[in-house]
Amino acid sequence: MNNKFDSIKWSGSKNLTKATYVSAAMDDNKNCIAVMLGRYEHKNNVYYRTGKLSGGSVSWSGSYSSFANNVDQVSVAMNNHKKYIALLADSGSNNNLYHRVGTLSGNKIKWSASSKFATGRNVSAAMNDQGKCIAVITGNSDTNVYYKVGTLSGNSLKWSSSNKFADGANQASVTMNNHNQCIAVLADNNSNDLYYRTGKLSGNTIQWNTYHKFATGRLASVDMDDDGQCTAVIISKGKKYTYYRTGQLLNHGFIAWSSEKDSFATKSKQASVAVNNDNQCLALIIDNETNGDNKLYYRTGKATYYYNWMEELLSNKADTPLNDINIPGTHDAATYNINENSTFSKYELKAEPEKKIAKSIFDTVKLTVVRNKILGLAKAQSQSILTQLYDGIRYFDLRPGFGHNKNEIWISHSFYSVNIDDVLRDINVFTEKNEQEVIILDCRYLWGETKNDPKLQAKLEAKIKKYLGKKVKINPEKLKPTSTLQDYWKTETRVIVYYPNSGKFSRVENSDTPGKDADSNIKTIDKVLPTLDNKKFRNVQCQITPSYEPSDLMSMVKNSLESYAKNTNKHMIVPFENNWKNQCGAIYTVDFYEYSKFIKTIIESNR
């Protein structure tokens, strides 16, 4: 996958030297440092080289300087006051860890003498402008993970005692910003799973939040800016490729990561990433080619974030009607949790009895492969609503209905997926931090006892208001599709909800399968888009949706909504760029939006 909601535009790879281990750091003044082990024949010697980021390149100092030896692993951190700390794992059998403090003068660093501060085999360093430092330590005599907090005063660095905060990890990376927010990424000992924990430093203690799995891979490096925007660079299992993910640290300690992993290097042995407060990135990558050259490359990048793309339209689109903005949306937006344990929606089956044949097959045939095929016709997205919002999605096609009983409301697409509370909670979390984004919730179907069950509507409305309060308007009359962004921004309303038959949408319906493909969708859109009502939200459905007719179902099970999306989404970019975006603003919905750069293209068309 190579969409990116937070897209980093990387430079090409540029050779530096040879190394067996590397660590990177960068400040807001674009000063960079590369600290490395194993340069040429000097296996356990530690070298550094300073540089200055300029455009898409780094102007490195003329020479490498050695400042330690007999070292197995190293980590470096720096702040905006030209101060550095280097944490060094001794190559001897005692597992000693040392620190050195440095001060930049010209393109050289004056280092203090080495001082032992802990024991361990692997260590990661972080430091902020207040002189607070963190060391995360793994590989001691047990499988526990420890952290120590340091306080820098001049060239003196005093450490707190060790505190255990995780176990079962063989490698860790830590970062901290100037708000004392912390992220630790941990590689599990017994699997290919990567976890993160966020925390807040207070004094010499970090209050850590719970673990969250966020990726798969063997090694990871993470860094974060003062806005909580973070980048993780990850080495895959088998060292076949290196990919990155970007994320946003939220107030409650969760990180909304980008929806997909974007490969930007192959056959990598180890990598380190550094970011600054200008969205600039530096990645150092050691090559893992079979000839064992251990070539060290660097790449620089600039991140573009889309979580607040509407706010950024203030200067050029504030007086533009909302329905003249090109808005990315998701079809069956909340189906990301449909899985092998999901059950058919009782009330959806009542409204659409043609789906009973699929239920009959699902209930009767116990073969996993068959059941997964049917599930694949219902699951249209893989990402949570919160991740979708941070990816830039602003329109959500939702299908709420009663759950197993009438005390709960669930989102379904044939199968139950998630409770409506999860959806509304995500929207509330996002709108609290991003106050200028306008979100459209289109409840196209309501699965109740009747088509527009008043009891379901009343219960749904109560839940919506409970979570979103004054931020939401349901079937609004004063705020129209033709109201401008400025009109919305002048009110407290940031979420608009429409029930079925609201009369606010004019749609290009998607193609039904089988026998249909991206080309048939494109032809339909070309024909119908110019005819859509310009007083309504124009909704262009780009996805391919299955039919549950018996004659179609058997041919459909050869595929899934995901497999169709892989093909369909990428084919929408050219006609959108060449034709559709110039005709009118519209909401474009897709399945599995992370395939292709279509969503990014839609957002960029407004700039």
C-alpha positions as CSV (number, residue, x, y, z in Angstrom):
1,M,0.0,0.0,0.0
2,N,1.4,3.4,-0.8
3,N,-1.3,6.0,-0.1
4,K,-0.4,8.1,2.9
5,F,-2.7,10.3,4.9
6,D,0.5,11.8,6.4
7,S,2.7,11.6,3.3
8,I,6.4,12.0,3.7
9,K,8.1,13.0,0.5
10,W,11.5,11.3,0.7
11,S,14.6,12.3,-1.1
12,G,16.6,9.6,-2.9
13,S,19.0,7.4,-0.9
14,K,22.5,8.9,-0.5
15,N,25.5,7.0,0.6
16,L,27.4,8.0,3.7
17,T,29.8,5.2,4.7
18,K,29.7,1.7,6.1
19,A,28.3,0.8,9.5
20,T,26.8,-2.0,11.6
21,Y,24.7,0.2,13.8
22,V,23.5,3.7,13.5
23,S,21.6,6.4,15.5
24,A,20.2,9.7,14.2
25,A,19.1,13.0,15.8
26,M,18.1,16.4,14.5
27,D,17.0,19.8,16.0
28,D,14.8,22.6,14.9
29,N,17.7,24.5,13.5
30,K,18.3,21.6,11.1
31,N,21.5,20.4,12.8
32,C,21.9,16.7,12.3
33,I,24.1,14.0,13.7
34,A,24.8,10.4,12.6
35,V,26.4,8.2,15.3
36,M,27.6,4.8,14.0
37,L,29.4,1.6,14.9
38,G,31.5,-0.7,12.7
39,R,32.8,1.8,10.2
40,Y,34.9,-0.2,7.9
41,E,37.3,-2.4,9.9
42,H,36.7,-0.6,13.2
43,K,34.0,-3.0,14.4
44,N,33.5,-1.7,17.9
45,N,34.6,1.9,17.5
46,V,31.9,4.7,17.7
47,Y,32.1,7.6,15.2
48,Y,29.9,10.6,14.7
49,R,29.4,13.1,11.9
50,T,27.5,16.3,12.1
51,G,25.6,18.0,9.3
52,K,23.0,20.6,8.3
53,L,19.8,19.8,6.5
54,S,19.3,22.0,3.5
55,G,16.5,21.2,1.0
56,G,16.5,17.5,0.3
57,S,20.0,16.9,1.3
58,V,22.4,17.1,4.3
59,S,25.6,19.1,4.2
60,W,27.8,16.8,6.3
61,S,31.0,17.8,8.0
62,G,34.2,16.8,6.3
63,S,35.3,14.0,8.5
64,Y,34.2,11.3,10.9
65,S,35.3,11.6,14.4
66,S,35.8,8.7,16.8
67,F,34.8,9.2,20.4
68,A,34.4,5.7,21.9
69,N,35.5,2.1,21.5
70,N,34.6,-1.4,22.7
71,V,30.9,-0.6,22.1
72,D,28.2,-3.0,20.9
73,Q,25.3,-0.5,20.5
74,V,24.8,3.3,20.7
75,S,21.9,5.8,20.9
76,V,22.2,9.6,20.5
77,A,19.7,12.4,21.4
78,M,20.0,16.2,21.0
79,N,18.0,19.3,21.9
80,N,17.8,22.8,20.5
81,H,20.6,24.1,22.8
82,K,23.4,22.3,21.0
83,K,23.5,19.6,23.7
84,Y,23.9,15.9,23.0
85,I,23.8,12.7,25.0
86,A,25.3,9.5,23.7
87,L,24.4,6.2,25.5
88,L,26.9,3.4,24.9
89,A,26.5,-0.4,25.5
90,D,29.9,-1.8,26.4
91,S,31.0,-4.8,24.3
92,G,32.4,-6.6,27.4
93,S,30.6,-9.3,29.4
94,N,29.5,-7.0,32.2
95,N,26.7,-5.4,30.2
96,N,27.7,-1.9,31.4
97,L,26.0,1.1,29.9
98,Y,27.8,4.5,29.8
99,H,26.8,8.0,28.9
100,R,28.7,10.9,27.4
101,V,27.4,14.5,27.2
102,G,28.4,16.7,24.2
103,T,28.3,20.3,23.2
104,L,28.3,21.4,19.6
105,S,30.9,23.9,18.5
106,G,31.1,24.6,14.8
107,N,30.8,21.1,13.2
108,K,32.6,19.3,16.1
109,I,31.2,18.0,19.4
110,K,33.1,18.4,22.7
111,W,32.3,15.2,24.6
112,S,32.6,14.7,28.4
113,A,34.3,11.7,29.8
114,S,32.3,8.4,29.8
115,S,30.3,7.6,32.9
116,K,28.7,4.3,33.8
117,F,25.0,4.7,34.7
118,A,23.3,1.3,34.2
119,T,23.6,-2.2,32.9
120,G,22.0,-3.7,29.8
121,R,22.6,-4.8,26.3
122,N,20.4,-2.3,24.3
123,V,19.6,1.3,25.1
124,S,17.6,4.1,23.6
125,A,18.0,7.8,24.4
126,A,15.7,10.9,24.4
127,M,16.2,14.4,25.5
128,N,14.2,17.7,25.5
129,D,15.1,21.4,25.8
130,Q,14.5,21.4,29.5
131,G,17.5,19.0,29.9
132,K,15.3,16.0,30.9
133,C,16.6,12.8,29.5
134,I,15.3,9.2,29.2
135,A,17.1,6.0,28.8
136,V,15.1,2.8,27.9
137,I,17.1,-0.3,28.6
138,T,16.6,-3.9,27.4
139,G,18.7,-7.1,27.3
140,N,19.8,-7.2,30.9
141,S,19.9,-10.5,32.8
142,D,16.1,-10.8,32.4
143,T,13.5,-10.0,29.7
144,N,12.3,-6.8,31.5
145,V,12.4,-3.3,30.0
146,Y,13.5,-0.5,32.3
147,Y,13.6,3.3,32.0
148,K,15.8,5.8,33.8
149,V,15.2,9.6,33.9
150,G,18.1,11.9,33.7
151,T,18.6,15.6,34.5
152,L,21.2,17.5,32.5
153,S,23.0,20.5,34.1
154,G,25.9,21.8,32.1
155,N,27.9,18.7,31.3
156,S,26.7,16.8,34.3
157,L,24.0,14.2,33.8
158,K,22.4,12.7,37.0
159,W,20.1,9.6,36.6
160,S,17.2,8.4,38.7
161,S,16.9,4.8,39.7
162,S,15.7,2.2,37.2
163,N,12.0,1.6,36.8
164,K,10.5,-1.5,35.2
165,F,7.7,-0.7,32.8
166,A,7.5,-3.6,30.3
167,D,8.7,-7.2,29.8
168,G,9.2,-9.6,27.0
169,A,10.8,-7.1,24.6
170,N,14.2,-7.5,23.0
171,Q,14.5,-4.0,21.5
172,A,13.0,-0.6,22.3
173,S,13.1,2.9,21.0
174,V,12.0,6.0,23.0
175,T,11.2,9.7,22.2
176,M,10.2,12.7,24.3
177,N,9.1,16.2,23.3
178,N,9.1,19.5,25.1
179,H,5.8,18.9,26.7
180,N,7.3,15.8,28.5
181,Q,5.1,13.5,26.4
182,C,6.8,10.2,25.8
183,I,6.5,7.3,23.3
184,A,8.2,3.9,23.7
185,V,8.1,1.4,20.9
186,L,8.8,-2.2,21.9
187,A,9.6,-5.3,19.8
188,D,8.1,-8.4,21.3
189,N,10.5,-11.3,22.2
190,N,8.3,-14.1,21.0
191,S,6.5,-12.7,17.9
192,N,6.8,-10.3,15.0
193,D,4.7,-7.8,16.8
194,L,5.5,-4.2,17.7
195,Y,3.8,-2.3,20.5
196,Y,3.8,1.2,21.8
197,R,3.2,2.8,25.1
198,T,2.7,6.5,25.6
199,G,3.5,8.4,28.8
200,K,3.9,11.7,30.6
201,L,7.1,12.6,32.5
202,S,6.6,14.2,35.9
203,G,9.7,14.7,38.0
204,N,11.7,11.5,37.7
205,T,8.7,9.3,37.0
206,I,6.8,8.5,33.7
207,Q,3.1,7.7,34.0
208,W,2.8,5.1,31.3
209,N,-0.5,4.3,29.5
210,T,-1.4,0.8,28.4
211,Y,0.2,-1.2,25.5
212,H,-1.1,-1.0,22.0
213,K,0.0,-3.2,19.1
214,F,0.5,-1.0,16.0
215,A,2.7,-2.9,13.5
216,T,4.6,-6.0,12.7
217,G,8.3,-6.1,12.3
218,R,11.6,-6.9,13.9
219,L,13.0,-3.5,14.8
220,A,11.6,0.0,15.0
221,S,12.8,3.6,15.6
222,V,10.5,6.4,16.6
223,D,10.7,10.2,17.0
224,M,8.1,12.9,17.8
225,D,7.7,16.6,17.6
226,D,6.1,19.1,20.0
227,D,2.6,18.7,18.4
228,G,2.7,14.9,19.1
229,Q,3.2,14.1,15.4
230,C,5.4,11.0,15.3
231,T,7.1,8.9,12.7
232,A,8.2,5.2,13.2
233,V,10.6,3.5,10.9
234,I,10.2,-0.3,11.0
235,I,12.4,-3.2,9.7
236,S,10.3,-6.1,8.5
237,K,10.8,-9.6,9.6
238,G,13.5,-11.1,7.5
239,K,14.9,-7.6,6.9
240,K,13.4,-7.6,3.4
241,Y,12.2,-4.0,3.5
242,T,11.9,-0.9,5.7
243,Y,8.6,1.0,6.0
244,Y,7.4,3.9,7.9
245,R,4.2,4.9,9.7
246,T,3.2,8.4,10.9
247,G,0.8,9.1,13.7
248,Q,-0.7,11.7,16.0
249,L,-0.5,11.4,19.8
250,L,-3.9,12.1,21.3
251,N,-4.8,13.5,24.7
252,H,-5.8,10.2,26.2
253,G,-2.5,8.5,25.3
254,F,-3.6,6.8,22.2
255,I,-1.8,7.3,18.9
256,A,-3.8,7.5,15.7
257,W,-1.4,5.9,13.2
258,S,-1.6,6.2,9.5
259,S,-3.7,3.6,7.8
260,E,-0.9,1.8,6.0
261,K,2.7,1.1,5.9
262,D,4.7,2.7,3.2
263,S,7.9,0.9,2.1
264,F,10.8,3.2,1.4
265,A,13.9,1.0,1.5
266,T,14.6,-2.7,0.8
267,K,16.9,-5.3,2.4
268,S,17.6,-3.1,5.5
269,K,19.5,-4.3,8.5
270,Q,18.8,-1.4,10.8
271,A,17.5,2.1,10.6
272,S,17.0,5.2,12.8
273,V,14.7,8.2,12.3
274,A,14.7,11.8,13.6
275,V,12.1,14.6,13.1
276,N,11.9,18.2,14.0
277,N,9.1,20.8,14.6
278,D,9.1,21.8,10.9
279,N,7.9,18.4,9.8
280,Q,11.3,17.5,8.5
281,C,12.6,14.0,8.7
282,L,16.0,12.3,8.6
283,A,16.3,8.5,8.2
284,L,19.6,6.6,8.4
285,I,19.5,3.1,6.9
286,I,22.0,0.3,6.9
287,D,21.9,-1.9,3.8
288,N,21.4,-5.7,4.3
289,E,22.5,-6.9,0.9
290,T,23.8,-10.5,0.8
291,N,27.4,-9.4,0.2
292,G,27.5,-7.9,3.7
293,D,28.7,-4.5,2.6
294,N,26.7,-2.8,5.5
295,K,26.5,0.4,3.4
296,L,25.0,3.3,5.4
297,Y,22.5,5.6,3.5
298,Y,20.5,8.5,4.5
299,R,17.2,9.9,3.2
300,T,15.6,13.2,4.1
301,G,11.9,14.0,3.9
302,K,9.1,16.5,4.5
303,A,5.8,15.3,6.0
304,T,2.5,16.6,4.8
305,Y,-0.4,16.0,7.3
306,Y,-4.0,15.8,6.3
307,Y,-5.8,15.5,9.6
308,N,-6.6,19.3,9.5
309,W,-6.9,19.8,5.8
310,M,-10.2,21.7,6.1
311,E,-8.7,24.2,8.5
312,E,-6.0,24.9,6.0
313,L,-8.6,26.0,3.5
314,L,-9.2,29.2,5.5
315,S,-7.1,31.3,3.2
316,N,-8.6,30.2,-0.1
317,K,-11.8,28.4,0.4
318,A,-13.6,29.9,3.4
319,D,-16.4,31.3,1.3
320,T,-16.8,28.2,-0.8
321,P,-20.0,26.2,-0.4
322,L,-19.3,22.9,1.4
323,N,-20.8,21.0,-1.5
324,D,-18.3,22.6,-3.8
325,I,-15.4,21.1,-1.8
326,N,-14.0,17.7,-2.9
327,I,-14.5,15.5,0.1
328,P,-13.1,12.0,0.6
329,G,-15.5,9.5,2.1
330,T,-15.8,5.8,3.0
331,H,-18.5,3.4,2.0
332,D,-19.8,1.3,4.8
333,A,-17.4,3.2,6.9
334,A,-17.6,1.3,10.2
335,T,-17.3,-2.3,9.0
336,Y,-13.7,-2.5,10.0
337,N,-14.5,-4.9,12.9
338,I,-16.3,-7.6,10.9
339,N,-14.4,-10.8,11.6
340,E,-14.8,-14.6,12.0
341,N,-16.7,-14.0,15.2
342,S,-19.3,-11.7,13.7
343,T,-22.9,-12.6,13.4
344,F,-25.6,-11.6,10.9
345,S,-27.6,-8.5,11.7
346,K,-31.1,-9.6,12.7
347,Y,-32.8,-6.4,11.6
348,E,-30.9,-5.9,8.4
349,L,-31.9,-9.4,7.3
350,K,-35.5,-8.5,8.1
351,A,-35.2,-5.4,5.8
352,E,-33.3,-7.2,3.0
353,P,-34.4,-10.9,3.0
354,E,-32.3,-11.6,-0.2
355,K,-29.3,-11.8,2.1
356,K,-30.7,-14.9,3.8
357,I,-29.0,-17.1,1.3
358,A,-25.6,-15.8,2.4
359,K,-26.6,-16.4,6.0
360,S,-27.7,-19.9,5.2
361,I,-24.4,-20.7,3.6
362,F,-22.4,-19.1,6.4
363,D,-24.3,-21.0,9.1
364,T,-24.3,-24.3,7.3
365,V,-20.8,-24.5,5.8
366,K,-18.2,-24.7,8.5
367,L,-15.2,-24.4,6.2
368,T,-13.2,-21.4,7.2
369,V,-12.3,-20.5,3.6
370,V,-16.0,-20.3,2.6
371,R,-17.0,-18.3,5.7
372,N,-14.2,-15.9,5.1
373,K,-15.3,-15.3,1.5
374,I,-18.7,-14.3,2.7
375,L,-17.2,-12.1,5.4
376,G,-15.1,-10.5,2.6
377,L,-18.3,-9.4,0.9
378,A,-19.4,-7.5,4.0
379,K,-16.2,-5.9,5.3
380,A,-15.6,-2.6,3.4
381,Q,-13.0,-0.9,5.6
382,S,-10.0,-2.0,7.7
383,Q,-9.4,1.2,9.8
384,S,-11.2,2.6,12.8
385,I,-13.3,5.8,12.4
386,L,-10.6,7.7,14.4
387,T,-7.8,6.6,12.0
388,Q,-10.1,7.4,9.1
389,L,-10.6,10.9,10.5
390,Y,-6.8,11.4,10.9
391,D,-6.4,10.1,7.4
392,G,-8.5,13.0,6.1
393,I,-11.9,11.2,5.6
394,R,-14.8,13.6,6.3
395,Y,-17.8,11.7,5.0
396,F,-19.0,8.5,6.6
397,D,-21.6,6.1,5.2
398,L,-23.1,4.5,8.3
399,R,-25.8,1.7,8.6
400,P,-27.0,1.8,12.3
401,G,-29.6,-0.6,13.6
402,F,-30.7,-2.4,16.7
403,G,-28.2,-5.0,17.9
404,H,-29.1,-8.4,19.3
405,N,-31.6,-6.6,21.5
406,K,-33.1,-3.1,21.3
407,N,-31.0,-1.8,24.1
408,E,-28.0,-1.4,21.8
409,I,-27.3,0.1,18.4
410,W,-24.7,-1.5,16.2
411,I,-23.3,-0.7,12.8
412,S,-23.7,-3.5,10.3
413,H,-23.2,-4.5,6.7
414,S,-24.9,-7.9,6.7
415,F,-22.8,-8.7,9.8
416,Y,-22.6,-6.7,13.0
417,S,-19.4,-4.7,13.2
418,V,-19.1,-2.2,16.0
419,N,-21.3,-0.5,18.6
420,I,-22.4,3.0,17.7
421,D,-20.8,4.2,20.9
422,D,-17.4,3.3,19.5
423,V,-18.0,5.4,16.4
424,L,-19.3,8.4,18.3
425,R,-16.5,8.2,20.8
426,D,-13.9,8.4,18.0
427,I,-15.6,11.4,16.5
428,N,-15.7,13.2,19.8
429,V,-12.0,12.5,20.4
430,F,-11.1,13.9,17.0
431,T,-13.3,17.0,17.1
432,E,-12.0,18.0,20.5
433,K,-8.5,18.3,19.0
434,N,-9.4,19.5,15.5
435,E,-12.0,22.2,15.9
436,Q,-12.3,23.4,12.3
437,E,-13.0,20.1,10.5
438,V,-16.6,19.5,9.3
439,I,-17.8,15.9,9.4
440,I,-20.8,14.4,7.5
441,L,-22.5,11.3,8.9
442,D,-24.9,9.8,6.3
443,C,-27.1,7.2,7.9
444,R,-28.3,5.8,4.6
445,Y,-30.1,2.9,6.2
446,L,-31.7,2.4,9.7
447,W,-32.2,-1.2,10.6
448,G,-35.2,-1.3,12.9
449,E,-38.6,-3.0,13.1
450,T,-39.7,-0.8,10.3
451,K,-38.0,1.1,7.5
452,N,-37.7,4.4,9.5
453,D,-38.3,3.0,13.0
454,P,-39.1,6.0,15.2
455,K,-37.9,4.2,18.4
456,L,-34.5,3.5,16.7
457,Q,-34.2,7.1,15.5
458,A,-35.0,8.4,19.0
459,K,-32.4,6.1,20.6
460,L,-29.8,7.0,18.0
461,E,-30.4,10.7,18.4
462,A,-30.0,10.5,22.1
463,K,-26.7,8.7,21.7
464,I,-25.4,11.2,19.1
465,K,-26.2,14.1,21.4
466,K,-24.7,12.4,24.4
467,Y,-21.3,12.1,22.8
468,L,-21.3,15.2,20.5
469,G,-23.5,17.7,22.3
470,K,-23.5,21.2,20.7
471,K,-21.0,20.1,18.0
472,V,-23.7,18.1,16.2
473,K,-26.8,19.0,14.1
474,I,-29.2,16.3,12.9
475,N,-30.9,16.9,9.6
476,P,-30.1,20.6,9.8
477,E,-32.2,23.2,7.9
478,K,-30.2,26.4,8.4
479,L,-26.9,24.8,7.6
480,K,-27.3,23.5,4.1
481,P,-25.1,21.7,1.6
482,T,-24.6,25.1,-0.1
483,S,-23.6,26.8,3.2
484,T,-19.9,27.9,3.1
485,L,-17.2,26.6,5.3
486,Q,-17.2,30.0,7.0
487,D,-20.9,29.5,7.7
488,Y,-20.1,26.3,9.6
489,W,-17.1,27.8,11.4
490,K,-19.3,30.7,12.7
491,T,-21.4,28.1,14.5
492,E,-20.5,25.4,17.0
493,T,-21.6,22.7,14.5
494,R,-18.8,20.5,13.3
495,V,-20.8,17.3,12.7
496,I,-23.9,17.0,10.6
497,V,-26.0,13.9,10.6
498,Y,-28.5,12.9,8.0
499,Y,-31.1,10.2,8.2
500,P,-32.5,8.2,5.2
501,N,-34.4,10.2,2.7
502,S,-33.1,13.5,3.9
503,G,-33.2,14.9,0.4
504,K,-29.7,16.3,0.8
505,F,-27.8,14.0,-1.5
506,S,-27.6,13.6,-5.2
507,R,-25.7,10.4,-6.0
508,V,-23.8,8.6,-8.7
509,E,-24.6,5.0,-7.6
510,N,-21.8,2.5,-7.7
511,S,-21.7,-0.5,-10.1
512,D,-23.0,-3.8,-9.0
513,T,-21.0,-7.0,-9.6
514,P,-20.4,-9.4,-11.1
515,G,-19.2,-8.5,-14.5
516,K,-18.5,-4.9,-13.6
517,D,-15.1,-3.2,-13.0
518,A,-13.5,0.1,-12.6
519,D,-14.1,1.1,-16.2
520,S,-17.8,0.7,-15.9
521,N,-17.8,2.9,-12.8
522,I,-15.8,5.5,-14.6
523,K,-18.1,5.6,-17.5
524,T,-21.1,5.9,-15.2
525,I,-19.5,8.8,-13.3
526,D,-18.5,10.6,-16.5
527,K,-22.1,10.4,-17.6
528,V,-24.0,11.2,-14.4
529,L,-21.7,13.6,-12.6
530,P,-22.7,16.7,-14.7
531,T,-26.4,16.0,-14.1
532,L,-26.2,16.0,-10.2
533,D,-28.2,18.6,-8.3
534,N,-25.9,21.5,-7.4
535,K,-28.0,22.4,-4.3
536,K,-27.3,19.0,-2.7
537,F,-24.2,17.1,-1.7
538,R,-23.0,15.3,-4.8
539,N,-22.1,11.8,-3.8
540,V,-19.9,9.9,-6.3
541,Q,-19.7,6.2,-5.3
542,C,-16.5,4.7,-6.7
543,Q,-16.6,1.3,-5.1
544,I,-18.0,-1.9,-6.4
545,T,-20.7,-3.5,-4.3
546,P,-21.8,-7.2,-4.3
547,S,-25.2,-8.4,-5.2
548,Y,-26.7,-11.0,-2.9
549,E,-28.8,-12.5,-5.7
550,P,-28.2,-16.3,-5.9
551,S,-26.9,-16.1,-9.4
552,D,-24.3,-13.5,-8.5
553,L,-23.2,-14.8,-5.1
554,M,-21.3,-17.8,-6.3
555,S,-19.2,-15.7,-8.7
556,M,-18.7,-13.0,-6.1
557,V,-17.1,-15.4,-3.5
558,K,-14.1,-15.6,-5.8
559,N,-13.3,-12.1,-4.7
560,S,-13.8,-9.7,-1.8
561,L,-14.5,-6.0,-1.4
562,E,-10.9,-5.6,-0.6
563,S,-9.7,-7.3,-3.7
564,Y,-12.0,-5.1,-5.8
565,A,-10.8,-2.0,-4.0
566,K,-7.1,-2.8,-4.8
567,N,-8.0,-2.6,-8.5
568,T,-10.7,0.0,-8.5
569,N,-9.3,2.8,-6.3
570,K,-6.1,3.3,-8.3
571,H,-8.1,3.7,-11.6
572,M,-10.1,6.6,-10.2
573,I,-7.1,9.0,-10.0
574,V,-6.6,9.8,-13.7
575,P,-10.3,10.6,-14.5
576,F,-10.6,12.6,-11.3
577,E,-7.5,14.7,-12.1
578,N,-8.4,15.1,-15.8
579,N,-12.1,15.6,-15.6
580,W,-14.2,15.2,-12.4
581,K,-12.5,17.7,-10.1
582,N,-13.0,20.5,-12.6
583,Q,-16.7,20.0,-13.0
584,C,-17.9,20.5,-9.4
585,G,-17.2,19.6,-5.9
586,A,-18.3,16.2,-4.7
587,I,-18.1,13.5,-2.0
588,Y,-16.1,10.5,-3.3
589,T,-16.6,7.3,-1.5
590,V,-14.5,4.1,-1.7
591,D,-13.9,0.8,0.0
592,F,-10.6,0.1,1.7
593,Y,-9.4,3.7,1.0
594,E,-5.8,3.0,1.9
595,Y,-5.3,1.4,-1.5
596,S,-3.9,4.0,-3.9
597,K,-3.4,7.7,-3.5
598,F,-7.0,8.6,-4.4
599,I,-7.9,10.1,-1.0
600,K,-4.7,12.2,-1.0
601,T,-5.5,13.3,-4.5
602,I,-9.0,14.4,-3.5
603,I,-7.7,16.5,-0.6
604,E,-4.9,18.1,-2.6
605,S,-7.4,19.2,-5.3
606,N,-8.8,21.7,-2.9
607,R,-5.5,23.5,-2.2
